[in-house]
Amino acid sequence: MKKAITHPKLYYDFKILNNTIKLCYYGNQFTDTGKRLSQAVVINSNFFSEEELIQLNRTEYESLKIYIIRQEKVKQIYNKKMMFDKESIVKNSLLLMYNFKKEFKDWFKNQNILIEAL
């Protein structure tokens, strides 16, 4: 049975609004021009901090690294089975994920956090 895929999110901002927190992020949705679409989720809470935002992104970054490793394995399997159309789809998806990984690294760099320590 296949595992459900949850795509990592890069959280970039939050707003506290009347006992709720609006978390803004980039996920796996894209605009017509190919840029990641800004999205938001609202959680019930009356407190949130930059540290919590950083921790969320650390967790999401780890998920992204695992996602990439799994997709690399899937790509290899498709190649061995000569399922080149499927391999090409996964390869294109991986390119997006490697670009997303760079966005994470840039975000952490802007926060003065050494990503290699994660």
N, CA, C and O of each residue as an XYZ file, in Angstrom:
472
protein
N       0.843     -1.188      0.000
C       0.000      0.000      0.000
C       0.881      1.241      0.000
O       1.831      1.334      0.777
N       0.569      2.182     -0.862
C       1.352      3.410     -0.953
C       1.043      4.329      0.216
O      -0.084      4.390      0.707
N       2.084      5.047      0.652
C       1.899      6.043      1.699
C       1.326      7.304      1.076
O       1.632      7.644     -0.066
N       0.490      7.990      1.842
C      -0.041      9.266      1.371
C       1.093     10.285      1.334
O       1.883     10.394      2.272
N       1.155     11.017      0.250
C       2.222     12.008      0.099
C       1.723     13.350      0.619
O       0.684     13.855      0.195
N       2.478     13.904      1.533
C       2.203     15.269      1.963
C       3.400     16.106      1.551
O       4.540     15.817      1.915
N       3.123     17.122      0.804
C       4.201     17.966      0.304
C       4.636     18.953      1.381
O       3.797     19.509      2.091
N       5.923     19.169      1.504
C       6.438     20.130      2.485
C       5.965     21.549      2.193
O       5.646     21.902      1.057
N       5.931     22.340      3.240
C       5.536     23.742      3.139
C       6.649     24.613      3.710
O       7.267     24.271      4.718
N       6.892     25.731      3.056
C       7.855     26.713      3.554
C       7.056     27.882      4.125
O       6.482     28.682      3.386
N       7.031     27.963      5.460
C       6.304     29.038      6.139
C       7.157     30.297      6.124
O       8.344     30.254      6.449
N       6.553     31.411      5.749
C       7.340     32.634      5.649
C       6.793     33.796      6.476
O       7.462     34.818      6.628
N       5.570     33.643      7.014
C       5.019     34.744      7.806
C       3.869     34.224      8.657
O       3.293     33.172      8.377
N       3.547     34.983      9.701
C       2.370     34.674     10.500
C       1.753     35.968     11.003
O       2.427     36.983     11.174
N       0.440     35.894     11.233
C      -0.288     37.041     11.772
C      -1.197     36.551     12.885
O      -1.901     35.555     12.723
N      -1.183     37.244     14.008
C      -2.053     36.900     15.126
C      -3.341     37.711     14.975
O      -3.312     38.941     14.932
N      -4.477     36.997     14.896
C      -5.770     37.637     14.667
C      -6.829     37.039     15.597
O      -7.299     35.929     15.345
N      -7.211     37.736     16.651
C      -8.329     37.303     17.522
C      -8.305     35.816     17.882
O      -9.176     35.065     17.443
N      -7.360     35.397     18.644
C      -7.226     34.002     19.101
C      -6.977     33.001     17.978
O      -7.180     31.801     18.162
N      -6.546     33.476     16.836
C      -6.135     32.589     15.751
C      -4.809     33.087     15.179
O      -4.449     34.258     15.303
N      -4.113     32.169     14.561
C      -2.854     32.486     13.901
C      -3.006     32.138     12.430
O      -3.369     31.015     12.080
N      -2.727     33.100     11.583
C      -2.720     32.864     10.140
C      -1.269     32.609      9.743
O      -0.420     33.494      9.851
N      -0.998     31.392      9.284
C       0.344     31.010      8.836
C       0.392     31.050      7.314
O      -0.374     30.356      6.646
N       1.282     31.851      6.775
C       1.448     31.968      5.328
C       2.587     31.054      4.887
O       3.622     30.974      5.549
N       2.390     30.374      3.773
C       3.394     29.417      3.320
C       3.358     29.243      1.806
O       2.406     29.629      1.127
N       4.445     28.640      1.308
C       4.506     28.177     -0.075
C       4.464     26.662     -0.026
O       5.196     26.036      0.741
N       3.616     26.081     -0.837
C       3.484     24.631     -0.880
C       3.701     24.107     -2.278
O       4.631     24.519     -2.972
N       2.837     23.195     -2.689
C       2.988     22.535     -3.982
C       1.990     23.047     -5.016
O       1.690     22.356     -5.990
N       1.481     24.245     -4.808
C       0.587     24.874     -5.773
C       1.369     25.970     -6.495
O       2.203     26.649     -5.896
N       1.088     26.134     -7.794
C       1.836     27.080     -8.609
C       0.898     28.033     -9.346
O      -0.240     27.689     -9.666
N       1.406     29.240     -9.605
C       0.667     30.203    -10.408
C       0.791     29.814    -11.881
O       1.515     28.880    -12.227
N       0.090     30.527    -12.729
C       0.172     30.279    -14.172
C       1.575     30.536    -14.717
O       1.960     29.983    -15.747
N       2.337     31.379    -14.017
C       3.693     31.698    -14.465
C       4.742     30.745    -13.889
O       5.933     30.898    -14.162
N       4.305     29.755    -13.088
C       5.233     28.757    -12.562
C       5.833     29.086    -11.203
O       6.686     28.349    -10.709
N       5.396     30.184    -10.594
C       5.887     30.521     -9.260
C       5.022     29.815     -8.217
O       3.845     29.534     -8.443
N       5.638     29.539     -7.074
C       4.867     28.922     -5.997
C       3.798     29.889     -5.508
O       4.051     31.079     -5.321
N       2.613     29.358     -5.309
C       1.477     30.150     -4.881
C       1.523     30.355     -3.368
O       1.720     29.405     -2.610
N       1.343     31.576     -2.947
C       1.268     31.881     -1.525
C      -0.072     31.374     -1.003
O      -1.128     31.670     -1.562
N      -0.007     30.603      0.080
C      -1.205     30.040      0.674
C      -1.199     30.349      2.170
O      -0.216     30.859      2.707
N      -2.307     30.032      2.831
C      -2.386     30.280      4.272
C      -3.261     29.239      4.938
O      -4.162     28.662      4.328
N      -2.967     29.018      6.205
C      -3.782     28.161      7.045
C      -3.994     28.906      8.355
O      -3.110     29.627      8.819
N      -5.170     28.728      8.946
C      -5.476     29.398     10.204
C      -5.570     28.343     11.297
O      -6.252     27.329     11.147
N      -4.869     28.600     12.405
C      -4.928     27.693     13.549
C      -5.477     28.454     14.756
O      -5.308     29.668     14.875
N      -6.133     27.720     15.638
C      -6.666     28.328     16.857
C      -5.566     28.410     17.904
O      -5.122     27.397     18.447
N      -5.147     29.605     18.169
C      -4.123     29.865     19.174
C      -4.066     31.365     19.396
O      -4.458     32.148     18.531
N      -3.578     31.756     20.552
C      -3.444     33.189     20.790
C      -1.988     33.593     20.949
O      -1.687     34.731     21.310
N      -1.067     32.637     20.674
C       0.354     32.959     20.755
C       1.120     32.203     19.689
O       0.867     31.026     19.432
N       2.057     32.897     19.079
C       2.959     32.282     18.104
C       4.186     33.172     18.035
O       4.093     34.384     18.226
N       5.343     32.568     17.759
C       6.576     33.354     17.748
C       7.437     32.999     16.546
O       7.186     32.023     15.838
N       8.455     33.820     16.337
C       9.431     33.540     15.278
C      10.103     32.188     15.509
O      10.380     31.459     14.556
N      10.364     31.854     16.765
C      10.991     30.566     17.084
C      10.112     29.405     16.637
O      10.614     28.398     16.138
N       8.820     29.545     16.813
C       7.909     28.485     16.377
C       7.869     28.388     14.848
O       7.755     27.295     14.291
N       7.961     29.524     14.185
C       8.023     29.530     12.730
C       9.286     28.815     12.248
O       9.248     28.032     11.298
N      10.388     29.094     12.911
C      11.654     28.444     12.570
C      11.552     26.936     12.792
O      12.009     26.149     11.963
N      10.951     26.538     13.913
C      10.807     25.105     14.199
C       9.912     24.418     13.173
O      10.197     23.297     12.752
N       8.837     25.081     12.772
C       7.975     24.529     11.721
C       8.778     24.279     10.453
O       8.656     23.222      9.832
N       9.597     25.250     10.071
C      10.380     25.103      8.847
C      11.486     24.067      8.988
O      11.848     23.422      8.003
N      12.021     23.895     10.166
C      12.996     22.806     10.372
C      12.334     21.458     10.116
O      12.897     20.592      9.446
N      11.141     21.298     10.655
C      10.398     20.045     10.460
C      10.050     19.846      8.990
O      10.197     18.746      8.456
N       9.594     20.902      8.341
C       9.235     20.811      6.923
C      10.465     20.536      6.050
O      10.377     19.815      5.056
N      11.598     21.110      6.424
C      12.835     20.882      5.670
C      13.252     19.412      5.768
O      13.674     18.814      4.778
N      13.132     18.840      6.955
C      13.445     17.411      7.122
C      12.497     16.563      6.274
O      12.919     15.587      5.655
N      11.226     16.934      6.248
C      10.253     16.218      5.407
C      10.616     16.321      3.935
O      10.488     15.353      3.186
N      11.064     17.486      3.529
C      11.478     17.696      2.136
C      12.656     16.795      1.781
O      12.675     16.191      0.708
N      13.636     16.703      2.672
C      14.790     15.845      2.395
C      14.366     14.383      2.256
O      14.864     13.674      1.382
N      13.455     13.934      3.106
C      12.952     12.553      3.020
C      12.173     12.356      1.725
O      12.316     11.330      1.060
N      11.355     13.331      1.372
C      10.581     13.275      0.142
C      11.508     13.123     -1.071
O      11.255     12.304     -1.954
N      12.568     13.908     -1.104
C      13.521     13.844     -2.223
C      14.184     12.474     -2.290
O      14.312     11.907     -3.375
N      14.600     11.941     -1.168
C      15.237     10.610     -1.140
C      14.283      9.556     -1.688
O      14.680      8.714     -2.494
N      13.036      9.601     -1.258
C      12.042      8.617     -1.730
C      11.799      8.755     -3.227
O      11.715      7.756     -3.941
N      11.685      9.992     -3.701
C      11.430     10.192     -5.125
C      12.627      9.771     -5.980
O      12.450      9.293     -7.101
N      13.832      9.944     -5.462
C      15.025      9.465     -6.183
C      14.964      7.948     -6.338
O      15.315      7.420     -7.393
N      14.524      7.245     -5.301
C      14.394      5.783     -5.368
C      13.325      5.383     -6.377
O      13.516      4.444     -7.149
N      12.201      6.095     -6.370
C      11.123      5.811     -7.321
C      11.624      6.020     -8.750
O      11.341      5.217     -9.639
N      12.362      7.093     -8.958
C      12.919      7.386    -10.293
C      13.826      6.240    -10.752
O      13.763      5.828    -11.910
N      14.657      5.731     -9.862
C      15.548      4.614    -10.209
C      14.759      3.356    -10.561
O      15.107      2.638    -11.499
N      13.709      3.100     -9.813
C      12.868      1.927    -10.085
C      12.226      2.047    -11.466
O      12.222      1.089    -12.239
N      11.688      3.219    -11.770
C      11.075      3.422    -13.085
C      12.100      3.262    -14.199
O      11.784      2.737    -15.267
N      13.310      3.708    -13.957
C      14.362      3.568    -14.959
C      14.688      2.097    -15.187
O      14.786      1.654    -16.332
N      14.857      1.339    -14.108
C      15.180     -0.087    -14.231
C      14.073     -0.859    -14.937
O      14.342     -1.804    -15.679
N      12.826     -0.452    -14.703
C      11.689     -1.126    -15.334
C      11.378     -0.558    -16.712
O      10.392     -0.942    -17.341
N      12.225      0.360    -17.178
C      12.069      1.016    -18.475
C      10.715      1.707    -18.620
O      10.108      1.702    -19.690
N      10.265      2.292    -17.536
C       9.020      3.072    -17.528
C       9.429      4.538    -17.636
O       9.328      5.312    -16.684
N       9.891      4.882    -18.826
C      10.547      6.170    -19.009
C       9.597      7.366    -18.912
O      10.017      8.449    -18.506
N       8.334      7.189    -19.276
C       7.383      8.288    -19.133
C       7.184      8.632    -17.662
O       7.189      9.802    -17.280
N       7.009      7.600    -16.841
C       6.840      7.821    -15.406
C       8.122      8.367    -14.785
O       8.078      9.226    -13.905
N       9.252      7.866    -15.245
C      10.534      8.358    -14.744
C      10.675      9.850    -15.046
O      11.152     10.613    -14.207
N      10.266     10.256    -16.224
C      10.362     11.657    -16.625
C       9.486     12.555    -15.739
O       9.889     13.661    -15.377
N       8.302     12.075    -15.398
C       7.413     12.837    -14.516
C       8.047     13.028    -13.147
O       8.031     14.128    -12.594
N       8.606     11.951    -12.602
C       9.253     12.030    -11.292
C      10.487     12.925    -11.366
O      10.759     13.693    -10.444
N      11.224     12.823    -12.455
C      12.418     13.654    -12.633
C      12.054     15.134    -12.629
O      12.733     15.942    -11.996
N      10.988     15.488    -13.332
C      10.540     16.888    -13.356
C      10.075     17.341    -11.976
O      10.336     18.473    -11.568
N       9.396     16.468    -11.271
C       8.959     16.774     -9.904
C      10.164     16.992     -8.997
O      10.164     17.893     -8.158
N      11.179     16.173     -9.170
C      12.400     16.303     -8.365
C      13.100     17.635     -8.615
O      13.634     18.243     -7.687
N      13.096     18.085     -9.857
C      13.699     19.389    -10.151
C      13.011     20.493     -9.346
O      13.666     21.385     -8.806
N      11.694     20.418     -9.276
C      10.948     21.393     -8.471
C      11.307     21.284     -6.993
O      11.436     22.294     -6.301
N      11.467     20.053     -6.517
C      11.781     19.851     -5.104
C      13.199     20.320     -4.771
O      13.436     20.853     -3.687
N      14.134     20.125     -5.690
C      15.497     20.624     -5.453
C      15.506     22.164     -5.441
O      16.241     22.780     -4.670
N      14.697     22.762     -6.290
C      14.567     24.223     -6.261
C      13.926     24.681     -4.958
O      14.311     25.704     -4.393
N      12.951     23.919     -4.489
C      12.291     24.238     -3.219
C      13.285     24.115     -2.057
O      13.264     24.910     -1.118
N      14.145     23.115     -2.143
C      15.180     22.935     -1.119
C      16.077     24.174     -1.063
O      16.472     24.618      0.015
N      16.390     24.720     -2.228
C      17.198     25.942     -2.265
C      16.444     27.106     -1.638
O      17.044     27.929     -0.946
N      15.146     27.187     -1.868
C      14.341     28.239     -1.235
C      14.383     28.110      0.288
O      14.475     29.112      0.997
N      14.317     26.884      0.784
C      14.438     26.660      2.221
C      15.798     27.143      2.719
O      15.889     27.856      3.718
N      16.845     26.745      2.011
C      18.194     27.141      2.423
C      18.335     28.658      2.446
O      18.937     29.217      3.362
N      17.781     29.315      1.442
C      17.826     30.781      1.408
C      17.067     31.381      2.586
O      17.527     32.343      3.202
N      15.898     30.808      2.898
C      15.110     31.309      4.020
C      15.901     31.178      5.331
O      15.972     32.117      6.124
N      16.493     29.997      5.541
C      17.283     29.786      6.758
C      18.488     30.726      6.798
O      18.827     31.263      7.853
N      19.119     30.916      5.668
C      20.258     31.832      5.609
C      19.825     33.239      6.011
O      20.535     33.919      6.751
N      18.667     33.677      5.529
C      18.151     35.004      5.893
C      17.803     35.109      7.373
O      17.748     36.206      7.931
N      17.570     33.968      8.000
C      17.291     33.937      9.445
C      18.574     33.733     10.260
O      18.529     33.617     11.485
N      19.716     33.692      9.565
C      21.021     33.444     10.202
C      21.088     32.089     10.907
O      21.636     31.959     12.001
N      20.512     31.089     10.242
C      20.516     29.721     10.778
C      21.318     28.856      9.809
O      21.059     28.835      8.605
N      22.282     28.156     10.357
C      23.119     27.267      9.563
C      22.334     25.996      9.250
O      22.081     25.185     10.141
N      21.954     25.823      8.002
C      21.105     24.710      7.606
C      21.806     23.359      7.714
O      21.151     22.354      7.994
N      23.095     23.309      7.503
C      23.809     22.035      7.580
C      23.729     21.430      8.978
O      23.942     20.231      9.152
N      23.427     22.245      9.956
C      23.291     21.753     11.324
C      21.968     21.026     11.510
O      21.764     20.370     12.531
N      21.066     21.131     10.537
C      19.757     20.491     10.665
C      19.783     19.086     10.156
O      18.762     18.399     10.189
